[in-house]
Amino acid sequence: MKLTGKQRSHLKRLANSIKPITQIGKSGITENFINQLDDALEVRELVKINILETSLLDTKEAANEVARLTNAEFVQAIGNKFVIYREAKEDSQIELPK
């Protein structure tokens, strides 16, 4: 599913008020990290992730890789944080504009 500009804007507004739930450190994007994020996406749908300076990863590259590995959509990257979205399989909370 590709997000439209309108949907992405809506998700960015929602993401403004959320805090990062996890971070990527010097061990990078691990299988364990992806598994935890997978569970978080199922519950929250919209998650913000912080990239620590020790990780040496580019924010946008990391965001796109994490989104790919979790079958999520990249929403935005600002500084060392990024936001991804994936609709929950059951009981979706976020209503996207058409």
Biotite code that builds the C-alpha atoms (Angstrom):
import biotite.structure as struc

atoms = struc.array([
    struc.Atom([0.000, 0.000, 0.000], chain_id="A", res_id=1, res_name="MET", atom_name="CA", element="C"),
    struc.Atom([1.390, 3.373, -1.020], chain_id="A", res_id=2, res_name="LYS", atom_name="CA", element="C"),
    struc.Atom([0.444, 6.397, 1.064], chain_id="A", res_id=3, res_name="LEU", atom_name="CA", element="C"),
    struc.Atom([-1.037, 9.431, -0.681], chain_id="A", res_id=4, res_name="THR", atom_name="CA", element="C"),
    struc.Atom([0.232, 12.921, 0.152], chain_id="A", res_id=5, res_name="GLY", atom_name="CA", element="C"),
    struc.Atom([-2.934, 13.578, 2.127], chain_id="A", res_id=6, res_name="LYS", atom_name="CA", element="C"),
    struc.Atom([-2.544, 10.373, 4.154], chain_id="A", res_id=7, res_name="GLN", atom_name="CA", element="C"),
    struc.Atom([1.146, 11.086, 4.800], chain_id="A", res_id=8, res_name="ARG", atom_name="CA", element="C"),
    struc.Atom([0.283, 14.619, 6.021], chain_id="A", res_id=9, res_name="SER", atom_name="CA", element="C"),
    struc.Atom([-2.367, 13.175, 8.342], chain_id="A", res_id=10, res_name="HIS", atom_name="CA", element="C"),
    struc.Atom([0.142, 10.682, 9.794], chain_id="A", res_id=11, res_name="LEU", atom_name="CA", element="C"),
    struc.Atom([2.764, 13.430, 10.229], chain_id="A", res_id=12, res_name="LYS", atom_name="CA", element="C"),
    struc.Atom([0.267, 15.445, 12.274], chain_id="A", res_id=13, res_name="ARG", atom_name="CA", element="C"),
    struc.Atom([-0.460, 12.397, 14.459], chain_id="A", res_id=14, res_name="LEU", atom_name="CA", element="C"),
    struc.Atom([3.272, 11.663, 14.809], chain_id="A", res_id=15, res_name="ALA", atom_name="CA", element="C"),
    struc.Atom([3.977, 15.153, 16.192], chain_id="A", res_id=16, res_name="ASN", atom_name="CA", element="C"),
    struc.Atom([2.577, 14.213, 19.579], chain_id="A", res_id=17, res_name="SER", atom_name="CA", element="C"),
    struc.Atom([4.184, 10.780, 19.975], chain_id="A", res_id=18, res_name="ILE", atom_name="CA", element="C"),
    struc.Atom([7.527, 10.031, 21.603], chain_id="A", res_id=19, res_name="LYS", atom_name="CA", element="C"),
    struc.Atom([10.097, 7.616, 20.140], chain_id="A", res_id=20, res_name="PRO", atom_name="CA", element="C"),
    struc.Atom([9.346, 4.121, 21.447], chain_id="A", res_id=21, res_name="ILE", atom_name="CA", element="C"),
    struc.Atom([12.715, 2.588, 20.600], chain_id="A", res_id=22, res_name="THR", atom_name="CA", element="C"),
    struc.Atom([16.121, 3.444, 19.285], chain_id="A", res_id=23, res_name="GLN", atom_name="CA", element="C"),
    struc.Atom([18.768, 2.105, 16.960], chain_id="A", res_id=24, res_name="ILE", atom_name="CA", element="C"),
    struc.Atom([22.242, 2.052, 18.514], chain_id="A", res_id=25, res_name="GLY", atom_name="CA", element="C"),
    struc.Atom([25.655, 0.869, 17.440], chain_id="A", res_id=26, res_name="LYS", atom_name="CA", element="C"),
    struc.Atom([24.467, -2.696, 16.818], chain_id="A", res_id=27, res_name="SER", atom_name="CA", element="C"),
    struc.Atom([22.271, -1.292, 14.038], chain_id="A", res_id=28, res_name="GLY", atom_name="CA", element="C"),
    struc.Atom([19.099, -2.911, 12.732], chain_id="A", res_id=29, res_name="ILE", atom_name="CA", element="C"),
    struc.Atom([19.036, -6.340, 14.367], chain_id="A", res_id=30, res_name="THR", atom_name="CA", element="C"),
    struc.Atom([16.552, -9.174, 13.943], chain_id="A", res_id=31, res_name="GLU", atom_name="CA", element="C"),
    struc.Atom([15.499, -8.709, 17.569], chain_id="A", res_id=32, res_name="ASN", atom_name="CA", element="C"),
    struc.Atom([14.874, -5.000, 16.951], chain_id="A", res_id=33, res_name="PHE", atom_name="CA", element="C"),
    struc.Atom([12.706, -5.794, 13.911], chain_id="A", res_id=34, res_name="ILE", atom_name="CA", element="C"),
    struc.Atom([10.703, -8.395, 15.875], chain_id="A", res_id=35, res_name="ASN", atom_name="CA", element="C"),
    struc.Atom([9.994, -5.924, 18.686], chain_id="A", res_id=36, res_name="GLN", atom_name="CA", element="C"),
    struc.Atom([9.070, -3.235, 16.177], chain_id="A", res_id=37, res_name="LEU", atom_name="CA", element="C"),
    struc.Atom([6.762, -5.652, 14.365], chain_id="A", res_id=38, res_name="ASP", atom_name="CA", element="C"),
    struc.Atom([4.814, -6.176, 17.601], chain_id="A", res_id=39, res_name="ASP", atom_name="CA", element="C"),
    struc.Atom([4.752, -2.431, 18.335], chain_id="A", res_id=40, res_name="ALA", atom_name="CA", element="C"),
    struc.Atom([3.406, -1.669, 14.847], chain_id="A", res_id=41, res_name="LEU", atom_name="CA", element="C"),
    struc.Atom([0.595, -4.180, 15.289], chain_id="A", res_id=42, res_name="GLU", atom_name="CA", element="C"),
    struc.Atom([-0.504, -2.423, 18.484], chain_id="A", res_id=43, res_name="VAL", atom_name="CA", element="C"),
    struc.Atom([0.254, 1.232, 17.700], chain_id="A", res_id=44, res_name="ARG", atom_name="CA", element="C"),
    struc.Atom([0.366, 1.370, 13.867], chain_id="A", res_id=45, res_name="GLU", atom_name="CA", element="C"),
    struc.Atom([2.374, 4.611, 13.962], chain_id="A", res_id=46, res_name="LEU", atom_name="CA", element="C"),
    struc.Atom([5.808, 4.524, 15.612], chain_id="A", res_id=47, res_name="VAL", atom_name="CA", element="C"),
    struc.Atom([8.659, 6.969, 15.991], chain_id="A", res_id=48, res_name="LYS", atom_name="CA", element="C"),
    struc.Atom([12.219, 5.683, 16.236], chain_id="A", res_id=49, res_name="ILE", atom_name="CA", element="C"),
    struc.Atom([15.330, 7.484, 17.432], chain_id="A", res_id=50, res_name="ASN", atom_name="CA", element="C"),
    struc.Atom([18.731, 6.804, 15.861], chain_id="A", res_id=51, res_name="ILE", atom_name="CA", element="C"),
    struc.Atom([21.640, 7.239, 18.258], chain_id="A", res_id=52, res_name="LEU", atom_name="CA", element="C"),
    struc.Atom([24.845, 8.881, 17.022], chain_id="A", res_id=53, res_name="GLU", atom_name="CA", element="C"),
    struc.Atom([26.724, 5.670, 17.818], chain_id="A", res_id=54, res_name="THR", atom_name="CA", element="C"),
    struc.Atom([24.812, 3.805, 15.092], chain_id="A", res_id=55, res_name="SER", atom_name="CA", element="C"),
    struc.Atom([26.503, 5.682, 12.216], chain_id="A", res_id=56, res_name="LEU", atom_name="CA", element="C"),
    struc.Atom([23.410, 5.027, 10.083], chain_id="A", res_id=57, res_name="LEU", atom_name="CA", element="C"),
    struc.Atom([21.846, 7.603, 7.797], chain_id="A", res_id=58, res_name="ASP", atom_name="CA", element="C"),
    struc.Atom([18.359, 8.372, 9.128], chain_id="A", res_id=59, res_name="THR", atom_name="CA", element="C"),
    struc.Atom([16.558, 8.087, 5.796], chain_id="A", res_id=60, res_name="LYS", atom_name="CA", element="C"),
    struc.Atom([18.399, 4.928, 4.736], chain_id="A", res_id=61, res_name="GLU", atom_name="CA", element="C"),
    struc.Atom([17.710, 3.306, 8.114], chain_id="A", res_id=62, res_name="ALA", atom_name="CA", element="C"),
    struc.Atom([14.048, 4.370, 7.943], chain_id="A", res_id=63, res_name="ALA", atom_name="CA", element="C"),
    struc.Atom([13.576, 2.853, 4.494], chain_id="A", res_id=64, res_name="ASN", atom_name="CA", element="C"),
    struc.Atom([15.330, -0.373, 5.524], chain_id="A", res_id=65, res_name="GLU", atom_name="CA", element="C"),
    struc.Atom([13.255, -0.704, 8.719], chain_id="A", res_id=66, res_name="VAL", atom_name="CA", element="C"),
    struc.Atom([10.059, 0.040, 6.767], chain_id="A", res_id=67, res_name="ALA", atom_name="CA", element="C"),
    struc.Atom([10.984, -2.633, 4.197], chain_id="A", res_id=68, res_name="ARG", atom_name="CA", element="C"),
    struc.Atom([11.777, -5.235, 6.862], chain_id="A", res_id=69, res_name="LEU", atom_name="CA", element="C"),
    struc.Atom([8.505, -4.613, 8.732], chain_id="A", res_id=70, res_name="THR", atom_name="CA", element="C"),
    struc.Atom([6.309, -4.175, 5.617], chain_id="A", res_id=71, res_name="ASN", atom_name="CA", element="C"),
    struc.Atom([5.525, -0.658, 6.847], chain_id="A", res_id=72, res_name="ALA", atom_name="CA", element="C"),
    struc.Atom([5.338, 2.712, 5.111], chain_id="A", res_id=73, res_name="GLU", atom_name="CA", element="C"),
    struc.Atom([7.965, 5.385, 5.652], chain_id="A", res_id=74, res_name="PHE", atom_name="CA", element="C"),
    struc.Atom([6.206, 8.566, 6.830], chain_id="A", res_id=75, res_name="VAL", atom_name="CA", element="C"),
    struc.Atom([8.941, 11.070, 7.600], chain_id="A", res_id=76, res_name="GLN", atom_name="CA", element="C"),
    struc.Atom([12.466, 11.606, 8.884], chain_id="A", res_id=77, res_name="ALA", atom_name="CA", element="C"),
    struc.Atom([13.463, 14.641, 10.915], chain_id="A", res_id=78, res_name="ILE", atom_name="CA", element="C"),
    struc.Atom([16.995, 14.937, 12.284], chain_id="A", res_id=79, res_name="GLY", atom_name="CA", element="C"),
    struc.Atom([17.863, 11.613, 13.925], chain_id="A", res_id=80, res_name="ASN", atom_name="CA", element="C"),
    struc.Atom([14.247, 10.426, 14.243], chain_id="A", res_id=81, res_name="LYS", atom_name="CA", element="C"),
    struc.Atom([11.906, 8.779, 11.786], chain_id="A", res_id=82, res_name="PHE", atom_name="CA", element="C"),
    struc.Atom([8.291, 7.672, 11.687], chain_id="A", res_id=83, res_name="VAL", atom_name="CA", element="C"),
    struc.Atom([6.812, 4.570, 10.061], chain_id="A", res_id=84, res_name="ILE", atom_name="CA", element="C"),
    struc.Atom([3.228, 3.369, 9.722], chain_id="A", res_id=85, res_name="TYR", atom_name="CA", element="C"),
    struc.Atom([1.598, 0.007, 9.178], chain_id="A", res_id=86, res_name="ARG", atom_name="CA", element="C"),
    struc.Atom([-2.111, -0.669, 9.448], chain_id="A", res_id=87, res_name="GLU", atom_name="CA", element="C"),
    struc.Atom([-2.928, -3.249, 12.111], chain_id="A", res_id=88, res_name="ALA", atom_name="CA", element="C"),
    struc.Atom([-4.167, -6.604, 10.800], chain_id="A", res_id=89, res_name="LYS", atom_name="CA", element="C"),
    struc.Atom([-6.940, -6.530, 13.388], chain_id="A", res_id=90, res_name="GLU", atom_name="CA", element="C"),
    struc.Atom([-8.642, -3.593, 15.065], chain_id="A", res_id=91, res_name="ASP", atom_name="CA", element="C"),
    struc.Atom([-7.081, -0.682, 13.164], chain_id="A", res_id=92, res_name="SER", atom_name="CA", element="C"),
    struc.Atom([-7.107, 2.539, 15.229], chain_id="A", res_id=93, res_name="GLN", atom_name="CA", element="C"),
    struc.Atom([-5.970, 5.105, 12.678], chain_id="A", res_id=94, res_name="ILE", atom_name="CA", element="C"),
    struc.Atom([-8.480, 6.285, 10.106], chain_id="A", res_id=95, res_name="GLU", atom_name="CA", element="C"),
    struc.Atom([-6.655, 7.470, 6.986], chain_id="A", res_id=96, res_name="LEU", atom_name="CA", element="C"),
    struc.Atom([-8.208, 10.105, 4.724], chain_id="A", res_id=97, res_name="PRO", atom_name="CA", element="C"),
    struc.Atom([-9.187, 8.729, 1.304], chain_id="A", res_id=98, res_name="LYS", atom_name="CA", element="C"),
])
